[in-house]
Amino acid sequence: MGQVILQVLGTAQDAGVPQPNCYCKNCTRAMEDPAWKRRAASLAVILPETRQWHLIDASPDFKEQLILLQRKFRLEGHVMDSILLTHAHIGHYPGLMYLGKEAMSTSGVSVYTGRMMKRMLETHAPWRQLKDLGNILLQELEDGKPVRLAEHFTVTPVDVPHRNEFSETFGFWIQGPKKRVLYIPDIDSWDEWGLDVIDACRKADICLLDATFFSSDDLADSGRSDRDLRDIPHPFITDSIARLKEIARETDIYFTHFNHSNPVLDPGSEARRFVETNGFHVAEEGMELEI
């Protein structure tokens, strides 16, 4: 049974940290000190023995994330074997542009996505050129239908409620030879989900869950009180912890997909202490989990 490694490539909301045109505390620190920088949420699954690797979401930070992964695992020049996309918001698919003729000019990279998003990529410029030139091979995902990508590695999409302007939104069950991972970087509300989040987390060994906002104070504290959280709904970390506190004793729960305004990004903050004292974890870029 070969080794399967889950690598965290990014943990930020779509625009990353620092976010363009933002000079909040977190963004200013990231401008002045690269150690505070966070790239858009993305994962990779690596099978070192067969030198295969698979990407979950092609973020705007694709170029940097690709280089870091290839050099870390000695995969220089080795293109990913597949890409799985959660949905069509800007933090999750623009990295596909680097597969085109202006850059990597790949051949037949399997890109797995839902039916709505597959249609968008097939018909909308500039994405349709990737298909027309054979840079990518689009494969349709179905809710609950597993995709076996290697002998001991499968990914199963799970439909979640989110702002689906251009596509459906999936989370993923990631099954390795040793552990099962639940990855949900984006969801509007646990209450709107067709599944019970407590039951779902119980079925996982590791969870990586949407933590865009710590609380309703995040945007006001960042100076963006003009934005209405009802237009960009996500479960608050405080709510997720209240729901899942007992589960955290048996399942490793990591938070990811942090908005630039989230106080949890500061390791010395009260928000970070609240997360950790309740038995939860903050996902970090470069983190490896053997599954």
C-alpha positions as CSV (number, residue, x, y, z in Angstrom):
1,M,0.0,0.0,0.0
2,G,1.7,3.2,-1.2
3,Q,2.0,6.4,0.7
4,V,-0.5,9.2,0.0
5,I,0.2,12.7,1.2
6,L,-2.2,15.6,1.4
7,Q,-0.4,18.9,1.0
8,V,-1.9,22.3,1.9
9,L,-1.0,24.8,-0.8
10,G,-3.1,27.7,0.3
11,T,-5.5,28.7,3.1
12,A,-6.8,32.2,2.1
13,Q,-10.1,33.4,0.7
14,D,-10.1,34.0,-3.1
15,A,-8.1,37.2,-3.1
16,G,-5.4,36.1,-0.7
17,V,-3.5,38.0,2.0
18,P,-2.7,40.8,1.3
19,Q,-5.8,41.5,-0.6
20,P,-5.6,44.1,-3.5
21,N,-6.3,47.6,-2.4
22,C,-6.6,46.7,1.3
23,Y,-4.4,48.2,4.1
24,C,-6.0,46.5,7.1
25,K,-3.8,45.2,9.9
26,N,-3.4,41.7,8.3
27,C,-2.8,42.9,4.8
28,T,-0.3,45.6,5.8
29,R,1.7,43.0,7.8
30,A,1.7,40.7,4.8
31,M,3.0,43.5,2.5
32,E,5.8,44.2,4.9
33,D,6.7,40.7,5.9
34,P,6.2,37.7,3.5
35,A,5.8,35.4,6.4
36,W,2.3,36.8,6.9
37,K,1.3,36.2,3.3
38,R,-1.4,33.6,2.6
39,R,-2.2,32.2,-0.9
40,A,-5.7,31.2,-2.0
41,A,-7.1,27.9,-0.8
42,S,-5.8,24.9,-2.6
43,L,-4.7,21.3,-1.9
44,A,-2.6,18.7,-3.6
45,V,-2.5,15.0,-3.2
46,I,0.8,13.4,-3.9
47,L,1.7,9.7,-4.4
48,P,5.5,9.8,-4.1
49,E,6.1,6.2,-5.1
50,T,4.5,6.6,-8.5
51,R,5.3,10.3,-8.9
52,Q,1.6,11.1,-9.4
53,W,0.0,14.2,-8.1
54,H,-3.4,15.8,-8.2
55,L,-4.5,19.4,-7.6
56,I,-7.7,20.5,-5.9
57,D,-8.6,23.9,-7.2
58,A,-6.4,26.0,-9.5
59,S,-6.1,29.2,-7.6
60,P,-4.8,32.6,-8.8
61,D,-1.6,31.7,-6.9
62,F,-1.2,28.6,-9.1
63,K,2.2,29.5,-10.4
64,E,3.8,29.9,-7.0
65,Q,2.0,26.9,-5.6
66,L,3.1,24.7,-8.5
67,I,6.7,25.7,-8.1
68,L,6.7,25.1,-4.3
69,L,5.1,21.7,-4.7
70,Q,7.3,20.5,-7.5
71,R,10.5,21.5,-5.7
72,K,9.4,20.1,-2.4
73,F,8.6,16.6,-3.8
74,R,11.2,16.6,-6.6
75,L,8.6,16.7,-9.3
76,E,10.3,19.4,-11.3
77,G,8.8,19.3,-14.8
78,H,6.1,16.8,-13.8
79,V,2.6,18.2,-14.6
80,M,-0.3,17.3,-12.3
81,D,-2.2,14.2,-13.3
82,S,-5.6,15.8,-12.7
83,I,-7.3,18.9,-11.4
84,L,-10.5,18.8,-9.4
85,L,-12.5,22.1,-9.1
86,T,-14.9,23.0,-6.3
87,H,-16.7,25.9,-8.1
88,A,-16.5,29.0,-10.3
89,H,-15.4,31.7,-7.8
90,I,-12.2,33.6,-8.6
91,G,-10.1,31.8,-6.0
92,H,-10.7,28.4,-7.3
93,Y,-10.2,28.1,-11.1
94,P,-8.3,31.0,-12.8
95,G,-5.0,29.1,-12.4
96,L,-6.2,27.0,-15.4
97,M,-5.0,29.8,-17.6
98,Y,-1.4,28.7,-17.0
99,L,-2.1,25.4,-18.8
100,G,-2.7,27.2,-22.1
101,K,-0.4,27.8,-25.1
102,E,0.9,31.1,-23.6
103,A,2.4,29.2,-20.7
104,M,2.7,25.5,-19.9
105,S,0.8,24.3,-23.1
106,T,-0.2,21.1,-21.5
107,S,-1.8,18.1,-23.3
108,G,-4.9,16.4,-22.1
109,V,-4.8,17.2,-18.3
110,S,-8.0,15.8,-16.8
111,V,-10.1,18.6,-15.2
112,Y,-13.0,17.3,-13.1
113,T,-15.9,19.6,-12.4
114,G,-19.6,19.7,-12.1
115,R,-22.0,19.9,-15.0
116,M,-22.7,23.6,-14.9
117,M,-19.0,24.5,-14.6
118,K,-18.1,22.1,-17.3
119,R,-20.5,23.8,-19.6
120,M,-19.1,27.2,-18.7
121,L,-15.5,26.1,-19.4
122,E,-16.6,24.6,-22.7
123,T,-18.4,27.7,-24.0
124,H,-16.9,30.8,-22.4
125,A,-13.7,32.5,-23.6
126,P,-10.9,32.3,-22.8
127,W,-11.5,28.9,-21.1
128,R,-12.9,27.1,-24.1
129,Q,-9.6,27.5,-25.9
130,L,-8.0,25.2,-23.3
131,K,-10.5,22.5,-24.4
132,D,-10.3,23.3,-28.1
133,L,-6.5,23.1,-28.1
134,G,-6.5,19.9,-26.1
135,N,-4.7,21.5,-23.1
136,I,-7.4,20.0,-20.8
137,L,-9.8,17.1,-20.9
138,L,-13.0,18.0,-19.1
139,Q,-14.6,15.3,-17.0
140,E,-18.0,15.6,-15.3
141,L,-18.4,15.1,-11.6
142,E,-21.6,14.0,-10.0
143,D,-22.7,14.5,-6.4
144,G,-21.8,11.4,-4.4
145,K,-20.1,9.5,-7.2
146,P,-16.5,8.6,-6.4
147,V,-13.7,9.1,-8.8
148,R,-10.8,6.7,-8.4
149,L,-7.6,8.5,-9.3
150,A,-5.2,5.7,-8.1
151,E,-5.4,2.3,-6.5
152,H,-5.7,3.6,-3.0
153,F,-7.0,7.1,-3.6
154,T,-10.5,8.3,-4.4
155,V,-12.3,11.6,-4.4
156,T,-16.0,11.9,-4.0
157,P,-17.8,15.2,-4.6
158,V,-20.5,16.4,-2.2
159,D,-22.9,19.2,-3.2
160,V,-22.9,22.2,-0.8
161,P,-25.0,25.3,-0.8
162,H,-23.1,28.4,-2.0
163,R,-23.6,31.4,-4.3
164,N,-23.8,29.5,-7.6
165,E,-23.8,32.3,-10.2
166,F,-21.9,30.2,-12.8
167,S,-21.6,26.7,-11.3
168,E,-22.6,24.2,-8.7
169,T,-20.3,24.0,-5.6
170,F,-18.7,20.9,-4.3
171,G,-16.8,19.9,-1.3
172,F,-14.8,16.7,-1.5
173,W,-14.4,13.5,0.5
174,I,-10.7,12.5,0.0
175,Q,-10.1,8.9,0.7
176,G,-6.5,7.6,1.1
177,P,-5.3,4.2,2.2
178,K,-5.2,5.3,5.9
179,K,-7.5,8.2,6.4
180,R,-10.6,10.0,5.1
181,V,-10.6,13.7,4.7
182,L,-13.6,16.1,4.4
183,Y,-12.7,19.3,2.5
184,I,-15.3,22.1,2.4
185,P,-13.6,25.4,1.7
186,D,-16.8,27.3,0.8
187,I,-20.3,26.9,2.1
188,D,-23.1,29.5,2.8
189,S,-24.5,27.9,5.9
190,W,-24.3,24.6,7.8
191,D,-28.1,24.8,8.3
192,E,-28.7,25.0,4.6
193,W,-26.6,21.9,3.8
194,G,-28.5,18.7,3.0
195,L,-26.2,16.8,5.4
196,D,-25.7,17.2,9.1
197,V,-22.3,18.7,9.6
198,I,-21.8,16.8,12.9
199,D,-22.5,13.5,11.3
200,A,-20.3,14.3,8.3
201,C,-17.4,15.3,10.5
202,R,-17.8,12.1,12.6
203,K,-17.3,10.1,9.4
204,A,-13.9,11.8,8.7
205,D,-10.5,11.4,10.3
206,I,-9.6,14.9,9.2
207,C,-11.7,17.9,8.3
208,L,-10.7,21.1,6.5
209,L,-13.6,23.5,6.8
210,D,-14.7,27.0,5.6
211,A,-13.4,29.6,8.1
212,T,-13.8,32.7,6.0
213,F,-15.0,34.9,8.9
214,F,-14.4,34.5,12.6
215,S,-17.5,36.5,13.5
216,S,-19.7,39.3,12.3
217,D,-17.2,41.9,13.4
218,D,-14.5,40.9,10.8
219,L,-15.4,43.3,8.0
220,A,-16.1,46.3,10.3
221,D,-12.7,45.7,12.0
222,S,-11.0,45.7,8.6
223,G,-12.5,49.0,7.6
224,R,-15.0,47.5,5.2
225,S,-18.2,48.2,7.0
226,D,-19.7,49.1,3.6
227,R,-20.0,45.4,2.7
228,D,-23.0,43.4,3.8
229,L,-22.2,39.9,5.1
230,R,-25.6,38.8,3.8
231,D,-24.2,39.2,0.3
232,I,-21.2,36.9,1.1
233,P,-22.5,34.3,3.6
234,H,-20.2,31.9,5.3
235,P,-20.5,30.1,8.6
236,F,-18.6,32.0,11.4
237,I,-15.8,30.1,13.1
238,T,-17.5,30.9,16.4
239,D,-20.6,29.0,15.1
240,S,-18.7,26.1,13.7
241,I,-16.9,25.6,17.0
242,A,-20.2,25.7,19.0
243,R,-21.6,23.0,16.7
244,L,-18.5,20.8,16.5
245,K,-16.8,21.2,19.9
246,E,-17.5,17.6,20.9
247,I,-16.5,16.2,17.6
248,A,-13.1,17.9,17.8
249,R,-12.2,15.4,20.5
250,E,-12.3,12.5,17.9
251,T,-11.7,14.2,14.6
252,D,-8.9,16.6,13.6
253,I,-10.7,19.7,12.5
254,Y,-8.7,22.4,10.7
255,F,-10.0,25.8,9.6
256,T,-9.1,27.1,6.1
257,H,-10.2,29.7,3.5
258,F,-9.6,32.7,5.7
259,N,-10.7,36.2,4.6
260,H,-8.0,38.8,4.8
261,S,-9.9,40.4,7.7
262,N,-10.0,37.3,9.9
263,P,-8.3,37.9,13.3
264,V,-7.4,34.2,13.5
265,L,-4.6,35.0,11.1
266,D,-2.7,36.6,13.9
267,P,-1.1,33.8,16.1
268,G,-1.2,36.0,19.1
269,S,-4.8,37.0,18.9
270,E,-7.6,36.2,21.2
271,A,-9.4,34.7,18.2
272,R,-6.6,32.2,17.6
273,R,-6.4,31.3,21.3
274,F,-10.2,30.7,21.2
275,V,-9.8,28.3,18.3
276,E,-6.9,26.3,19.8
277,T,-8.2,26.1,23.4
278,N,-11.4,24.6,22.0
279,G,-9.4,21.8,20.3
280,F,-9.5,23.1,16.7
281,H,-6.6,23.9,14.4
282,V,-5.6,26.6,11.9
283,A,-4.4,25.2,8.6
284,E,-1.1,26.4,7.4
285,E,0.5,26.5,4.0
286,G,3.0,23.7,3.5
287,M,1.3,21.5,6.0
288,E,1.5,17.8,5.1
289,L,-1.0,15.1,6.2
290,E,-0.4,11.5,5.4
291,I,-3.7,9.9,4.5
